[in-house]
Amino acid sequence: MTVLKKTIIPLGRPLFIPKEDNLTIDDLEIETAGAYQLIDRPDHIILKNDECCRSIEVTIHRKDKE
């Protein structure tokens, strides 16, 4: 798996993931230390910190194509 992003998302903030190389939500594997929301948009995917009172650490992998 390829690591797309490893970061800390502050409280209530979004992370924008561009849809490059035909990326879809199904291609993502997300490891996180808290609650989050995934929102699919035509040109990007939004991962939003959904915790009520803390930042979350996030690692986003792209699954290998079979």
C-alpha positions as CSV (number, residue, x, y, z in Angstrom):
1,M,0.0,0.0,0.0
2,T,1.1,3.5,-0.8
3,V,1.0,6.1,1.9
4,L,-0.9,9.2,0.6
5,K,-0.8,11.3,3.7
6,K,0.3,11.1,7.3
7,T,-0.8,14.1,9.4
8,I,-2.6,15.5,12.4
9,I,-6.0,17.1,11.8
10,P,-6.9,19.8,14.3
11,L,-10.4,19.9,15.9
12,G,-13.1,20.4,13.3
13,R,-10.7,20.8,10.4
14,P,-10.9,19.1,7.0
15,L,-8.2,17.4,5.0
16,F,-8.6,17.6,1.2
17,I,-7.4,14.6,-0.8
18,P,-7.3,15.3,-4.6
19,K,-8.8,12.6,-6.8
20,E,-5.7,11.9,-8.9
21,D,-5.1,8.7,-11.0
22,N,-8.8,7.7,-10.7
23,L,-8.8,7.7,-6.9
24,T,-12.1,6.7,-5.2
25,I,-13.2,6.4,-1.6
26,D,-13.0,2.6,-2.0
27,D,-9.3,2.9,-2.8
28,L,-8.5,4.4,0.6
29,E,-7.6,2.6,3.8
30,I,-7.6,5.0,6.8
31,E,-5.9,4.6,10.1
32,T,-6.9,7.1,12.7
33,A,-6.9,7.8,16.4
34,G,-10.4,9.2,16.5
35,A,-13.8,9.8,14.8
36,Y,-13.9,11.2,11.3
37,Q,-16.3,11.9,8.4
38,L,-15.6,11.1,4.7
39,I,-17.2,13.3,2.1
40,D,-17.0,12.5,-1.6
41,R,-16.8,15.4,-4.0
42,P,-16.3,15.4,-7.8
43,D,-12.7,16.5,-7.7
44,H,-11.6,15.6,-4.1
45,I,-12.3,13.6,-1.0
46,I,-12.7,15.4,2.3
47,L,-11.7,13.7,5.5
48,K,-13.0,15.8,8.4
49,N,-12.1,15.5,12.1
50,D,-15.3,14.6,13.8
51,E,-14.0,14.5,17.4
52,C,-15.7,16.9,19.8
53,C,-12.6,18.1,21.6
54,R,-9.2,16.9,20.3
55,S,-7.0,16.6,17.2
56,I,-6.6,13.2,15.5
57,E,-3.6,11.6,13.9
58,V,-4.4,10.1,10.5
59,T,-2.5,7.9,8.1
60,I,-4.2,7.4,4.7
61,H,-3.1,4.5,2.4
62,R,-4.0,3.8,-1.1
63,K,-4.8,0.1,-1.6
64,D,-2.8,-1.7,-4.2
65,K,-4.5,-2.5,-7.5
66,E,-5.0,-6.2,-8.0
